[in-house]
């Protein structure tokens, strides 16, 4: 299968290791990965903040970048960005009466998948240790990001993959379905509320005794990792893709080696 990587802007700018891990996982399964060069931000930040006029050219750019027929599916290591592509892009096109753009964005959204969706629903991966060689012998807990749960209906896809990694110990996170408080620009516009929500998430992570909180969205992990660091917690964060890409021969960093800062 030929798979187009949608790296997302925060992964590309802050955590390129997550994009690289996504590529390693899929190449390990024998797939060809391409990188559409024109890709940029999906526009989620603009849309969520009500800047719809500014969002339209961003959506148009994504439609140009991923509008070619030279790949079978697209994948992103981000539930929130995939949710934007699937749900918000056609909405923007309809708002401005652009039927052609709506058709293109709907088609692109239909073949764009969040990483765990692609692995489980399309590629049939149910046992990361057996099928991917994934190995990460550490205690971790898991945060489920809001967009993935509520818009993409990921349910337990990410958690099930995490639990199937060789050597791992997954400890349940109390109130795992509660928002971490990031919400894109929400964390800036409503800093006090966001900080209170983050404090709850940090306490719950620390209560598990795990050295690492895994998740599928770099933005949430950035927010949580910052909260853990500021609290002096021994725990930190790591993206699910890096854990799935970790093997006995090429292991991802252990929690204790990541504690100098958040590493999504």
C-alpha positions as CSV (number, residue, x, y, z in Angstrom):
1,X,0.0,0.0,0.0
2,X,1.2,3.6,-0.7
3,X,0.6,5.8,2.3
4,X,0.8,9.6,2.5
5,X,2.1,10.9,5.7
6,X,0.3,14.0,7.1
7,X,2.9,15.0,9.7
8,X,0.8,17.8,11.3
9,X,2.5,21.1,12.1
10,X,3.1,20.6,15.9
11,X,4.7,17.2,15.2
12,X,6.8,18.6,12.4
13,X,7.9,21.6,14.4
14,X,8.3,20.1,17.9
15,X,8.4,16.3,17.8
16,X,9.7,15.1,14.4
17,X,10.7,11.8,16.2
18,X,6.9,11.0,16.3
19,X,6.6,11.4,12.5
20,X,9.7,9.3,12.0
21,X,8.3,6.6,14.3
22,X,5.1,6.5,12.3
23,X,7.1,6.0,9.1
24,X,9.2,3.2,10.7
25,X,6.1,1.3,11.9
26,X,4.5,1.4,8.5
27,X,7.6,0.6,6.6
28,X,8.1,-2.4,8.9
29,X,4.8,-3.7,7.6
30,X,6.0,-3.4,4.0
31,X,4.2,-0.2,3.0
32,X,5.6,2.7,0.9
33,X,5.4,6.1,2.6
34,X,5.3,9.4,0.7
35,X,5.3,12.9,2.0
36,X,3.2,15.4,0.1
37,X,5.5,18.5,0.0
38,X,2.8,21.1,0.0
39,X,1.3,20.1,3.3
40,X,1.1,22.6,6.2
41,X,-1.3,23.3,9.1
42,X,-4.8,21.7,8.8
43,X,-6.4,24.9,10.0
44,X,-8.0,23.5,13.1
45,X,-6.7,26.3,15.3
46,X,-8.3,28.9,13.0
47,X,-11.6,27.1,12.8
48,X,-11.9,26.4,16.5
49,X,-11.2,30.1,17.2
50,X,-13.8,31.3,14.7
51,X,-11.4,32.7,12.1
52,X,-13.2,31.0,9.2
53,X,-12.1,33.4,6.5
54,X,-8.5,32.8,7.4
55,X,-9.2,29.0,7.6
56,X,-10.5,28.7,4.0
57,X,-7.1,29.1,2.3
58,X,-5.5,26.7,4.8
59,X,-8.1,24.1,3.9
60,X,-7.6,24.8,0.2
61,X,-3.9,24.2,0.7
62,X,-4.5,20.8,2.3
63,X,-6.8,19.9,-0.5
64,X,-4.1,20.7,-3.0
65,X,-1.4,18.8,-1.1
66,X,-3.4,15.7,-0.5
67,X,-5.7,15.9,-3.6
68,X,-3.5,13.7,-5.8
69,X,-4.4,10.1,-6.7
70,X,-0.8,8.8,-6.1
71,X,-1.5,7.2,-2.7
72,X,-4.1,4.8,-1.2
73,X,-4.6,6.3,2.3
74,X,-3.2,9.2,4.4
75,X,-2.2,8.8,8.0
76,X,-1.4,11.3,10.8
77,X,-0.2,10.7,14.4
78,X,-2.9,13.1,15.7
79,X,-6.6,12.5,16.3
80,X,-7.4,16.2,16.5
81,X,-5.9,17.0,13.1
82,X,-7.5,14.0,11.4
83,X,-10.8,15.1,13.0
84,X,-10.4,18.5,11.4
85,X,-9.7,17.0,8.0
86,X,-12.7,14.7,8.2
87,X,-15.2,17.0,9.8
88,X,-14.2,20.7,9.6
89,X,-12.8,20.9,6.1
90,X,-16.0,19.9,4.3
91,X,-17.9,22.2,6.8
92,X,-15.7,25.2,5.7
93,X,-16.3,24.4,2.0
94,X,-20.1,24.3,2.5
95,X,-20.0,27.5,4.4
96,X,-18.5,29.3,1.5
97,X,-20.6,27.5,-1.1
98,X,-17.6,25.9,-2.7
99,X,-19.0,22.6,-4.0
100,X,-15.8,21.6,-5.7
101,X,-13.8,22.1,-2.5
102,X,-16.4,20.2,-0.5
103,X,-16.1,17.2,-2.9
104,X,-12.3,17.2,-2.7
105,X,-12.2,17.6,1.1
106,X,-14.8,14.9,1.7
107,X,-12.8,12.5,-0.5
108,X,-9.6,13.3,1.2
109,X,-11.2,12.9,4.7
110,X,-12.6,9.5,3.7
111,X,-9.1,8.2,3.1
112,X,-7.3,9.9,6.0
113,X,-6.7,8.0,9.2
114,X,-5.4,8.5,12.7
115,X,-2.5,6.1,13.2
116,X,-4.3,3.6,15.5
117,X,-7.3,3.7,13.2
118,X,-5.1,2.8,10.2
119,X,-3.3,0.0,12.1
120,X,-6.4,-1.7,13.5
121,X,-9.2,-1.0,11.0
122,X,-7.2,-1.1,7.7
123,X,-4.0,-3.1,8.3
124,X,-5.4,-5.6,10.9
125,X,-2.9,-5.0,13.6
126,X,-4.1,-6.3,16.9
127,X,-0.9,-7.6,18.6
128,X,1.9,-5.0,18.5
129,X,4.5,-7.4,19.9
130,X,3.8,-10.2,17.4
131,X,3.0,-8.1,14.3
132,X,5.2,-5.0,14.8
133,X,7.9,-6.4,17.1
134,X,7.0,-3.6,19.6
135,X,8.9,-3.8,22.9
136,X,8.9,-1.3,25.7
137,X,9.6,-2.8,29.2
138,X,8.3,0.0,31.3
139,X,5.3,1.0,33.4
140,X,3.1,3.5,31.6
141,X,-0.3,5.0,31.8
142,X,-2.5,6.4,29.0
143,X,-4.4,9.6,28.3
144,X,-7.2,9.5,25.7
145,X,-7.4,12.8,23.9
146,X,-10.8,14.4,23.4
147,X,-11.0,14.8,19.6
148,X,-10.0,11.2,19.1
149,X,-12.5,9.9,21.5
150,X,-15.4,12.2,20.7
151,X,-15.1,13.0,17.0
152,X,-13.2,10.0,15.6
153,X,-14.7,7.5,18.0
154,X,-11.4,5.8,18.6
155,X,-12.7,4.0,21.7
156,X,-9.9,1.6,22.9
157,X,-7.9,1.3,19.7
158,X,-4.9,3.2,21.0
159,X,-5.1,1.6,24.5
160,X,-5.4,-1.9,23.1
161,X,-2.4,-1.5,20.9
162,X,-0.4,-0.1,23.8
163,X,-1.4,-3.1,26.0
164,X,-0.2,-5.5,23.3
165,X,3.4,-4.1,23.3
166,X,6.0,-6.6,24.6
167,X,7.2,-6.1,28.1
168,X,5.0,-3.1,28.9
169,X,3.0,-2.6,32.1
170,X,-0.1,-0.4,31.5
171,X,-1.7,1.1,34.6
172,X,-5.2,2.6,34.2
173,X,-5.4,6.3,34.5
174,X,-8.1,7.6,36.9
175,X,-10.6,9.9,35.1
176,X,-8.9,9.0,31.8
177,X,-11.7,10.4,29.7
178,X,-11.4,13.9,31.2
179,X,-9.8,16.7,29.1
180,X,-6.3,17.7,30.0
181,X,-7.2,21.4,29.5
182,X,-5.2,22.1,26.4
183,X,-7.9,22.5,23.7
184,X,-5.6,24.5,21.4
185,X,-6.2,28.2,21.9
186,X,-8.4,27.4,24.9
187,X,-5.3,27.0,27.0
188,X,-4.3,30.6,26.1
189,X,-7.7,32.2,26.3
190,X,-8.8,30.5,29.5
191,X,-5.5,29.9,31.2
192,X,-6.8,29.6,34.7
193,X,-9.5,27.0,33.8
194,X,-6.9,25.1,31.6
195,X,-4.4,25.1,34.4
196,X,-6.9,23.7,36.9
197,X,-7.8,20.9,34.5
198,X,-4.2,20.2,33.9
199,X,-3.5,20.0,37.6
200,X,-6.2,17.3,37.9
201,X,-4.6,15.4,35.1
202,X,-1.1,15.6,36.6
203,X,-2.4,14.4,40.0
204,X,-4.1,11.4,38.3
205,X,-1.0,10.5,36.4
206,X,1.2,10.7,39.5
207,X,-1.3,8.5,41.4
208,X,-0.6,5.6,39.0
209,X,3.1,5.5,39.9
210,X,3.9,5.2,36.2
211,X,7.0,6.9,34.9
212,X,5.4,7.7,31.6
213,X,2.0,9.0,30.2
214,X,1.4,7.8,26.6
215,X,-1.1,9.3,24.2
216,X,-1.9,9.8,20.6
217,X,-1.8,13.6,20.3
218,X,1.4,15.6,20.6
219,X,-0.4,18.8,21.6
220,X,-2.0,17.1,24.6
221,X,1.2,15.4,25.5
222,X,3.1,18.8,25.3
223,X,0.6,20.3,27.7
224,X,0.6,17.4,30.1
225,X,4.4,17.1,29.9
226,X,4.8,20.8,30.8
227,X,2.5,20.3,33.8
228,X,4.4,17.3,35.0
229,X,7.7,19.1,34.6
230,X,6.6,22.2,36.5
231,X,5.2,20.1,39.3
232,X,8.5,18.4,39.8
233,X,7.0,15.0,38.9
234,X,9.2,12.1,38.0
235,X,6.8,11.2,35.2
236,X,6.9,12.5,31.6
237,X,5.1,11.9,28.3
238,X,5.8,9.9,25.1
239,X,3.7,9.5,21.9
240,X,2.1,6.2,21.2
241,X,3.9,6.0,17.8
242,X,7.3,6.0,19.5
243,X,6.3,3.2,21.8
244,X,4.9,1.1,18.9
245,X,8.1,1.8,16.9
246,X,10.3,0.7,19.9
247,X,11.9,-2.7,19.6
248,X,14.4,-4.8,21.5
249,X,17.0,-3.9,18.9
250,X,16.0,-0.2,18.6
251,X,14.4,0.8,21.9
252,X,12.6,4.1,22.5
253,X,14.1,6.1,25.5
254,X,13.2,4.8,28.9
255,X,11.1,7.2,31.1
256,X,14.0,8.1,33.3
257,X,16.0,9.3,30.3
258,X,13.1,11.6,29.2
259,X,12.6,13.4,32.5
260,X,14.7,16.5,31.4
261,X,11.5,17.6,29.5
262,X,8.4,16.4,27.7
263,X,9.1,14.2,24.7
264,X,6.0,13.5,22.7
